[in-house]
């Protein structure tokens, strides 16, 4: 347990570095440039490395399917109940979708490595890909409040290189391709660079968040869905199905992740109270420091 605690604290060191760097150098650090380098280049290394570490099998594809089913169940219930609680359309959108868009990439991948080791990478990588689909479909739809063009949404998905890299890696793996040690070392270098950069970006985006921007009802609702209702539904579903305990643990931890920065991106793009969403991301990230240790204890019951 102590080794996991130190691993988690080690992960947060890079988040703090990103936060302090942004606080110190302000606009001299271009968040967008770093994001583009990471998303369009370094995450390709992470994807190939993650999916080529072990051969693709049914269990690898089963994990993101279970993840998606849980997300849809919580989304439907959240949308129905939130409609009665929030008359403001923008708050309703935030209340419905924010909690299900978790930080499966920036924080989820390195955290699962800390808990389960490198054996978790194929699963965290493909679950993160499923989360990308959720973000660019369900997330975009709700944050744009129905004005979003479906065709444009599909184009945005197709443009993401991480999806093409995943498809190529899966095809290669199914064909029996095994990269040499030299190639794996290169992929690993890029993958860990991507992971560290993701954590730094998380810290960069957290700088400037202000909790005072949001109301108590919306805060309690989103945080309650994120850290109470979603984990409860996840636990009940995972407990009732037959699956390797490590894979169950990975899915549980991924769905326990705090709100993703993607929420802020779409809230800003569609003018859906971006400061409120940024504050929610900040609050969930702080609370996660305590929640994660409870979540680790729950893993023993899955």
Secondary structure, DSSP 4 states (H G I P E B T S, - for coil): -HHHHHHHHHHHHHHHHHHHHHHHHGGGS-HHHHHHHIIIIIHHHHHHHHHHSS---HHHHHHHHHHHHHHHHHHHHHHHHHHHH--SHHHHHHHHHGGGSB-IIIIIIHHHHHHH-GGGHHHHHHHHHHHHHHIIIIIHHHHTTT---HHHHHHHHHH-HHHHHHHHHHHHHHTT----HHHHHHHHHHHHHHHHHHHHHHHHHHTT--GGGS-HHHHHHHHHIIIIIHHHHHHHHHHTS---HHHHHHHHHHHHPPBPTHHHHHHHHTTS-HHHHHHHHHHHHHHHHHHHHHHHHHGGG-
